[in-house]
Amino acid sequence: MVQDIYDPQFVKGVFDRCSDRYIAFSTWCSLGFTERWRRQCVEALPPPASMGMGYDLMAGTGEVWPHLLKHYPAIGTIVAVDISSGMHQRAMTRLHAHRAHRIEFIEDDVLASNLPDDSADFVVSTFGLKTFETSQHRRLAALIARCLKPGGSFSLIEASDPKGWWLRPLYLFHLKVVLPLVERFLLQGAQDFAMIGTYSSNFGNASAFADMLRNEGLEVEYRKFFFGCATGVCGRKPGADRQGAP
Ligand SMILES: C[S@@+](CC[C@H](N)C(=O)[O-])C[C@H]1O[C@@H](n2cnc3c(N)ncnc32)[C@H](O)[C@@H]1O
C-alpha cells in the first residue's frame, strides 16, 4: 500500500517521533538560518491594529514565540495550533514554561479545527506549509482569511527551493547529502527526519500559496529570503478602518 505522506495522521506520527530532537535538527540542518527566518517572518508581519490574540499555526515547539513577544510585547495570547502533542509538550516543559500564561494550545489538525470567524488579530506560521499538498494549501488559505479579524495581519514563511539560481545545486546537496548524514550520525538514524527533507523538496515555494490567499480576498505580498532559500507571504485582511494604524 502506498502511504499518503500528506495524511494528517501520518504527519502527526512523524513529528511526534521527532519532537525530542526537532530543535537540534532544525538548527543544525539549516546552519542557523531557521532562527533568522523566524525573526524575519515576524518582522514581515504588518503591525496588527490590536495585539489581543493571534494564532501560531503548525506551532511545533514554539520557536517563533520569543521573536513575536520581543517584537510585540503587548501580545495578550498566542494560540498555538499543532497536530503533534509531542511537539507542544516539548515546547512547554523544556522551553516556554515561563510564558505559559500567554500561550494556549489547540491540539488538532488545523484544517479540521473550528477556529472562530474573525477571531484573530494576527496569524503567523513558520515552516508549517511544507507538510500540506495543494488542496490542503487552498483550505489553509481559506481558514486564514476566515479567522482573521478585518484589518488583522498575517505572515508565514517556509524553506524553499531556490529554483533557477546558482544556489540550487548547494540546496540539493544540502537536502540529499547533508541532511541524511546529520540524520544518520547525529540523530542516530531517526528515519523521520528524512521525511522532513522530502516535504521540503516537494514544497517548491510559497508563490502559489500567495495566489490562494489573494483569491480569498486578502492583501498579499510574496517575499523571498536569502535568494529564495525561504519564501513567505505577508499581508492583511481588508475591511477595518485602519486610520491611525501604524
Ligand atoms: C516543521 S514543524 C515547524 C514547527 C515550528 N513552527 C518551527 O518554527 O519550527 C511543522 C509542524 O507542523 C505541524 N503540523 C503538520 N501538519 C499539521 C496539521 N494538519 N495541523 C496542525 N499541525 C500540523 C507538525 O506537527 C509540526 O509541529
The ligand as a Gaussian input file, in Angstrom:
#p B3LYP/6-31G(d) Opt

LIG

0 1
 C        8.493000      21.781000      10.586000
 S        7.492000      21.907000      12.019000
 C        7.506000      23.660000      12.305000
 C        7.400000      23.973000      13.771000
 C        7.624000      25.419000      14.181000
 N        6.591000      26.293000      13.664000
 C        9.001000      25.931000      13.840000
 O        9.158000      27.114000      13.505000
 O        9.960000      25.174000      13.989000
 C        5.899000      21.644000      11.323000
 C        4.809000      21.493000      12.389000
 O        3.546000      21.447000      11.713000
 C        2.714000      20.557000      12.435000
 N        1.639000      20.131000      11.533000
 C        1.767000      19.456000      10.374000
 N        0.561000      19.228000       9.826000
 C       -0.351000      19.780000      10.661000
 C       -1.772000      19.875000      10.649000
 N       -2.503000      19.324000       9.662000
 N       -2.374000      20.524000      11.659000
 C       -1.658000      21.063000      12.670000
 N       -0.307000      20.987000      12.745000
 C        0.339000      20.353000      11.758000
 C        3.657000      19.438000      12.852000
 O        3.152000      18.678000      13.930000
 C        4.916000      20.233000      13.213000
 O        4.946000      20.553000      14.588000

